[in-house]
Amino acid sequence: MTVWPDVRLVRAVAAWAIAALLVAVWPALWLACTVGLALIVSFAAWDLAAAQPALRLARRLPPRAFTGREAEVTIELEHDGDAAIEADVVDEAPADVVPLEPWRRGVVVPPRGRATIRYAIRPGVRGDRGFGPALALVRSPLGLFRRRVAAGDGELLRVYPDASRFLRREVLDPKRLLATVGARPALRRGEGMEFESLRDYVPGDDLRRIDWAASARRGRAVTRLYEQERRRTIVVAVDTSRLMAGVVDGRTKLDHAVDAALALGYAGLVSGDRVAMCAFDAELGGFVASRGHRRHLGAFLDFLRMLAPTPVEADYRALLRGLERHQRQRALLVVLTDFVEADPMAIVAPLGILGRHHRVLLVAVRDRAYNLLAPDARPADDDGLAPYRRLVVDDLLREREATLARLRRRGLQTLDLAPSALTAAVLNRYLAIRDAPAR
């Protein structure tokens, strides 16, 4: 806590200083200046001594927050004095969490009591978001001084990818969840006959799986679930190199890839598969070993929330070396990445080797620059360079398609998608691969 003069004391001292200068012209003012100085000092000393007991200030952040979802921050003020305190409160919050710093004037803390301030936040960026101090400014009884109380400087708000759609009760059924993101549940093969559990009937369920006795007891249609005989391992590899920092629709390509990775991880868990995740750029940036139950979704949330683009190129050989160490068992490898003017062999060779040991799906996140080639695209300006830009983009697109064609010839599957279409298309391809005959 610090104390400094208020504007009232500054004005009083300034007025006295002007009067002291006038003493040189009118010596008769000397006595008045002396009395004035004594009064200022006396009042200031009394006001400082009579100041209220120290104010206690605490900020409480939510234990976790999700991007795009509203959360609440609480600031508590408390003191033990016999008189009420009036304070101005300001909180230094990151701009991506709340547009304007919260400011409350005239917050009254009752005698020996507590006052609580709450304000809403809506984080827009994943990761740990650092807060500055929460400040309370309290005037002394005469208003000649202000006490500054600070708390919570450097506190971190943990912001996760939005997983609320996976955690609500109504979407615990995987079919309903996949339908919300545009995935089309396919008819599954290889079902075992080991009974697992019962759940409410969902349109599209096999009518032969309805448990009529349980339905009669509950008064609604109930379906029997059977454990899958064939379980796969899915490895989701997320590229965090510089190209993933490109912004599309107000979000980076990496943010779109994180959404797809989280949805794919959840879909795999609820489908009975095991899921692992990793990140890579110039090297492997982390690996989460395979998990097999939806309660492990939190481990993937912790991993994905800290991913951020780095100013380096993606090295697919680093991904190859990392998976050779961490994932020797055959798996479905889904690589969420992007590339422009990359040496085709720097991509094709390492991914081709991975394709010998794993079933590989490369998902290329398409940059908005390729929209210039759309039939209805219009030039952004009239500087005469638009035709040349189209030629450059057309050349890049041809190289991109040639690289993807080389990968397909090596037995890999590929998708080239706009960021907004990423999640649904990846889930649909995962379901198609999962329900296809094993190879």
C-alpha positions in Angstrom: 0.0 0.0 0.0 1.3 3.5 -0.9 0.1 7.0 0.0 0.4 10.1 -2.1 -1.0 13.6 -2.1 -4.4 14.2 -3.6 -5.1 17.0 -6.0 -6.7 19.0 -3.2 -3.4 19.1 -1.2 -1.4 19.9 -4.4 -3.7 22.9 -5.0 -3.4 24.1 -1.4 0.4 24.0 -1.5 0.5 25.7 -4.9 -1.7 28.5 -3.5 0.6 28.9 -0.5 3.7 29.0 -2.8 2.2 31.8 -4.8 1.4 33.8 -1.6 5.0 33.2 -0.4 6.3 34.8 -3.6 4.1 37.8 -3.0 5.7 38.4 0.4 8.7 39.9 -1.4 6.3 42.6 -2.7 4.0 42.9 0.3 5.9 42.0 3.5 2.7 42.3 5.4 1.6 38.9 4.0 4.4 37.2 5.9 2.2 36.5 8.9 -0.6 35.2 6.8 1.8 32.9 4.9 3.2 31.5 8.1 -0.3 30.8 9.5 -1.4 29.3 6.2 1.6 27.0 6.1 1.0 25.9 9.7 -2.6 25.1 8.9 -1.7 23.1 5.8 0.8 21.1 7.7 -1.5 20.6 10.6 -4.5 19.5 8.5 -2.3 17.2 6.4 -0.7 15.6 9.4 -4.1 15.0 11.1 -5.7 13.8 7.8 -2.8 11.3 7.4 -3.0 10.1 11.0 -6.8 9.8 10.9 -6.8 7.8 7.7 -8.8 4.6 7.8 -7.1 1.2 8.6 -5.5 -0.5 5.7 -7.9 -1.9 3.1 -7.5 -5.5 2.1 -8.0 -6.2 -1.6 -8.2 -9.6 -3.4 -9.0 -10.7 -6.9 -10.4 -14.1 -7.7 -10.1 -15.5 -11.2 -12.1 -18.4 -12.4 -10.1 -21.7 -12.2 -10.4 -22.0 -16.0 -12.0 -20.1 -18.9 -12.8 -21.0 -22.5 -12.3 -19.0 -25.6 -15.4 -17.2 -26.7 -17.3 -18.2 -23.5 -18.3 -15.7 -20.8 -16.7 -16.1 -17.3 -16.7 -13.9 -14.2 -13.9 -12.2 -12.2 -14.5 -11.1 -8.6 -12.7 -8.4 -6.6 -13.3 -8.3 -2.9 -12.6 -5.3 -0.6 -12.6 -5.6 3.2 -11.5 -3.5 6.2 -11.8 -3.5 10.0 -12.5 0.2 10.6 -15.5 1.8 12.4 -16.4 4.0 9.5 -17.3 3.3 5.9 -14.7 3.6 3.2 -15.3 4.8 -0.3 -12.9 3.6 -3.0 -12.3 3.8 -6.7 -11.4 0.3 -8.1 -9.7 -0.5 -11.4 -8.4 -3.8 -12.7 -5.6 -4.2 -15.2 -7.0 -7.0 -17.4 -5.6 -8.1 -20.9 -7.3 -6.5 -23.9 -8.2 -9.9 -25.4 -10.1 -10.8 -22.2 -12.2 -7.7 -21.7 -12.2 -4.7 -24.2 -12.0 -1.9 -21.5 -10.4 -2.1 -18.1 -13.1 -2.5 -15.5 -13.4 0.8 -13.5 -15.8 1.3 -10.6 -16.1 4.7 -8.8 -17.4 5.2 -5.4 -17.4 1.6 -4.2 -18.6 1.8 -0.5 -17.1 -0.7 2.0 -19.3 -0.8 5.1 -17.7 -0.6 8.6 -16.0 -3.8 9.5 -17.5 -5.2 6.3 -16.9 -6.3 2.8 -17.8 -5.1 -0.7 -17.7 -7.3 -3.8 -17.3 -6.3 -7.5 -18.0 -8.7 -10.3 -17.4 -8.2 -14.0 -17.7 -10.4 -17.0 -14.9 -11.5 -19.3 -14.8 -13.3 -22.7 -11.3 -14.5 -23.5 -10.4 -14.6 -27.2 -7.0 -16.2 -27.0 -5.9 -19.6 -25.7 -3.1 -20.0 -23.1 -2.2 -18.2 -19.9 -3.4 -14.6 -19.9 -1.5 -12.4 -17.5 -3.3 -9.8 -15.4 -1.8 -6.6 -14.0 -2.6 -5.5 -10.5 -6.1 -4.8 -9.2 -6.0 -1.3 -7.7 -8.2 0.4 -5.0 -7.8 4.2 -4.5 -9.1 5.4 -1.1 -9.3 9.1 -0.1 -8.4 10.2 3.4 -11.1 11.8 5.6 -10.3 15.3 4.4 -9.4 14.2 0.9 -5.8 15.5 1.1 -4.2 12.0 0.5 -5.0 8.9 -1.4 -4.1 5.4 -0.5 -3.2 3.0 -3.3 -3.8 -0.7 -2.5 -2.7 -3.2 -5.1 -3.2 -7.0 -5.3 -2.9 -9.8 -7.8 -0.2 -8.5 -10.0 1.0 -11.2 -12.4 -1.9 -13.6 -11.8 -2.6 -15.9 -14.7 -6.0 -16.8 -16.2 -5.9 -20.3 -17.8 -7.8 -20.1 -21.1 -8.7 -23.4 -22.8 -10.2 -24.1 -26.2 -14.0 -24.1 -26.0 -14.9 -27.6 -24.9 -18.3 -26.8 -23.5 -20.1 -28.5 -26.4 -18.4 -31.7 -25.4 -19.1 -31.4 -21.7 -22.9 -30.7 -21.6 -25.1 -33.6 -20.7 -27.2 -33.4 -23.8 -24.1 -34.1 -26.1 -22.7 -37.0 -24.2 -24.1 -39.2 -26.9 -21.5 -39.2 -29.6 -24.1 -39.3 -32.4 -25.7 -36.1 -31.3 -22.3 -34.4 -30.8 -21.1 -35.4 -34.3 -24.4 -34.1 -35.8 -23.8 -30.7 -34.2 -20.5 -30.2 -36.1 -21.8 -31.6 -39.4 -20.4 -35.1 -39.3 -22.4 -37.9 -40.7 -22.4 -41.1 -38.5 -21.8 -44.1 -40.6 -23.0 -47.7 -40.2 -20.3 -49.4 -38.1 -18.8 -52.7 -38.9 -17.1 -55.2 -36.6 -19.4 -54.7 -33.6 -18.8 -57.2 -30.9 -21.5 -58.9 -28.9 -20.3 -57.9 -25.4 -22.9 -55.7 -23.7 -21.7 -52.3 -22.5 -24.5 -50.1 -21.4 -28.0 -48.7 -22.1 -28.9 -45.2 -23.4 -31.9 -43.4 -24.8 -32.8 -44.2 -28.4 -31.5 -41.7 -31.0 -33.1 -41.5 -34.5 -30.9 -43.5 -36.8 -30.1 -46.2 -34.2 -30.5 -49.8 -35.3 -34.0 -50.9 -34.3 -32.6 -54.4 -33.5 -30.6 -52.8 -30.6 -33.7 -51.5 -28.8 -34.1 -53.1 -25.4 -37.9 -53.5 -25.2 -38.0 -54.6 -21.5 -35.9 -51.6 -20.4 -38.0 -49.3 -22.6 -41.2 -50.5 -20.9 -39.7 -49.9 -17.5 -38.5 -46.4 -18.3 -41.4 -45.4 -20.4 -39.2 -44.4 -23.4 -37.2 -46.2 -26.0 -33.8 -47.4 -24.8 -31.0 -48.8 -27.0 -28.4 -51.4 -26.0 -24.8 -50.5 -26.6 -22.1 -53.1 -27.3 -18.4 -52.8 -27.0 -16.5 -52.6 -30.2 -14.3 -55.5 -31.1 -11.9 -53.4 -33.1 -10.3 -50.3 -31.5 -7.9 -48.0 -33.2 -5.2 -45.7 -32.0 -5.5 -42.1 -33.3 -2.5 -39.7 -33.2 -3.4 -36.1 -33.9 -0.3 -34.0 -34.9 -0.8 -30.2 -34.9 1.6 -28.0 -36.9 2.6 -24.8 -34.9 5.0 -23.3 -37.4 4.8 -19.7 -38.8 2.2 -20.5 -41.5 -0.3 -21.5 -38.9 -0.3 -17.9 -37.6 -2.2 -16.7 -40.6 -5.5 -15.1 -39.6 -8.8 -16.2 -41.2 -12.2 -15.0 -40.1 -10.6 -13.3 -37.1 -8.8 -16.4 -35.8 -5.5 -18.0 -36.6 -5.3 -21.1 -38.7 -3.8 -22.8 -35.6 -7.0 -21.9 -33.6 -9.1 -23.6 -36.3 -6.7 -26.6 -36.2 -7.0 -26.8 -32.4 -10.8 -26.9 -32.7 -10.6 -29.8 -35.2 -8.0 -31.6 -33.0 -10.2 -31.3 -29.9 -13.3 -32.5 -31.7 -11.5 -35.4 -33.3 -10.0 -36.4 -29.9 -13.4 -36.4 -28.3 -15.0 -38.3 -31.1 -12.3 -40.9 -30.9 -12.6 -41.3 -27.1 -16.4 -41.7 -27.2 -16.1 -44.1 -30.1 -13.9 -46.4 -28.1 -10.6 -45.6 -29.8 -7.4 -44.5 -28.1 -6.2 -41.0 -28.8 -2.7 -39.4 -28.6 -1.7 -35.8 -29.5 1.5 -34.0 -30.4 2.7 -30.6 -31.7 5.6 -29.9 -34.1 7.3 -27.1 -35.9 11.1 -27.3 -36.3 11.0 -30.1 -33.7 8.5 -32.1 -31.8 7.0 -29.7 -29.3 5.3 -32.2 -27.0 3.5 -35.6 -27.0 0.5 -36.7 -25.0 0.4 -40.5 -24.8 -2.7 -42.3 -26.0 -5.7 -42.2 -23.7 -8.8 -44.3 -24.0 -11.6 -42.7 -21.9 -13.6 -39.4 -22.3 -12.6 -38.4 -18.8 -9.1 -37.9 -20.2 -10.3 -35.0 -22.4 -8.8 -32.6 -19.8 -5.3 -33.8 -20.6 -5.8 -32.8 -24.2 -7.3 -29.5 -23.2 -4.2 -28.7 -21.1 -2.0 -29.6 -24.0 -3.9 -27.7 -26.7 -4.4 -24.5 -24.7 -0.7 -23.7 -24.7 -0.1 -24.1 -28.4 1.0 -21.0 -30.2 2.5 -20.3 -33.6 6.3 -20.0 -33.7 8.4 -18.1 -36.3 10.0 -21.2 -37.8 9.3 -23.5 -40.7 7.6 -26.9 -40.2 10.0 -29.9 -40.3 8.2 -33.1 -41.1 11.3 -35.1 -40.4 11.1 -33.9 -36.8 7.6 -35.3 -36.7 8.9 -38.6 -38.2 11.7 -38.9 -35.6 9.3 -38.0 -32.7 6.7 -40.6 -33.7 9.4 -43.3 -34.1 10.2 -42.7 -30.4 6.7 -42.3 -29.0 4.3 -44.2 -31.3 5.6 -47.5 -32.6 2.2 -49.2 -32.6 0.3 -48.8 -35.9 -2.1 -45.9 -35.7 -4.3 -43.5 -37.7 -2.1 -40.4 -37.9 -3.9 -37.1 -38.7 -1.6 -34.2 -39.5 -3.1 -30.7 -39.3 -0.7 -28.5 -41.2 -0.2 -26.0 -44.0 2.6 -25.4 -46.5 3.4 -22.9 -49.2 6.4 -23.1 -51.6 7.8 -26.0 -49.5 10.2 -28.4 -51.1 7.9 -31.3 -52.0 10.4 -33.9 -50.9 10.7 -32.3 -47.5 7.0 -33.2 -47.0 6.6 -36.3 -49.2 9.6 -38.2 -48.1 9.1 -38.2 -44.3 5.3 -38.5 -44.6 5.8 -41.4 -47.0 7.9 -43.2 -44.5 5.2 -42.6 -41.8 2.7 -44.0 -44.3 4.5 -47.3 -44.3 3.9 -47.7 -40.5 0.7 -45.8 -40.0 -2.5 -44.9 -41.8 -1.9 -41.2 -42.6 -4.4 -38.4 -43.2 -2.8 -35.1 -44.1 -5.1 -32.1 -43.6 -3.9 -29.0 -45.3 -5.4 -25.8 -44.0 -6.0 -23.6 -47.0 -4.9 -20.0 -46.9 -7.4 -17.3 -47.9 -5.0 -16.1 -50.7 -6.3 -19.0 -52.8 -9.7 -17.3 -52.8 -8.3 -15.1 -55.6 -8.8 -18.0 -58.0 -12.5 -18.4 -57.2 -14.8 -17.7 -60.2 -16.6 -14.9 -58.4 -13.5 -13.3 -56.9 -13.0 -9.6 -57.3 -9.7 -7.7 -57.3 -9.1 -5.9 -53.9 -7.8 -2.8 -55.7 -7.3 -1.2 -59.1 -3.5 -0.9 -59.2 -3.2 -3.1 -62.2 -1.4 -5.9 -60.3 -4.4 -8.2 -59.7 -3.7 -10.3 -62.9 -0.1 -10.9 -61.8 -1.2 -11.8 -58.3 -3.6 -14.4 -59.7 -0.8 -15.9 -61.8 1.4 -16.2 -58.7 -1.4 -17.8 -56.6 -2.3 -20.1 -59.5 1.3 -21.3 -59.6 1.4 -21.9 -55.9 -1.8 -23.8 -56.1 -0.5 -26.0 -58.8 2.6 -26.9 -56.7 0.3 -27.5 -53.7 -1.9 -29.9 -55.7 1.1 -31.7 -57.1 2.5 -32.3 -53.6 -0.8 -33.6 -52.4 -1.0 -35.9 -55.5 2.4 -37.3 -54.7 1.3 -38.1 -51.2 -1.8 -39.8 -52.5 0.2 -41.9 -54.9 2.2 -43.1 -51.8 -1.0 -44.3 -50.2 -1.7 -41.3 -47.9 -5.1 -39.7 -47.7 -5.3 -35.9 -48.0 -7.7 -33.0 -47.5 -7.3 -29.4 -48.6 -9.7 -27.3 -46.6 -10.7 -23.8 -45.7 -10.3 -23.3 -41.9 -14.1 -22.9 -41.4 -14.7 -26.3 -42.9 -12.0 -28.1 -41.0 -13.8 -29.7 -38.1 -16.7 -31.4 -39.9 -14.6 -32.6 -42.8 -12.0 -34.1 -40.6 -14.6 -35.9 -38.4 -16.4 -37.3 -41.5 -13.1 -38.6 -42.9 -12.2 -40.1 -39.5 -15.6 -41.9 -39.4 -15.1 -43.2 -43.0 -11.6 -44.5 -42.2 -12.7 -46.0 -38.9 -15.6 -47.9 -40.5 -13.6 -49.1 -43.5 -12.1 -52.6 -43.5 -8.8 -52.7 -41.6 -5.6 -52.9 -43.6 
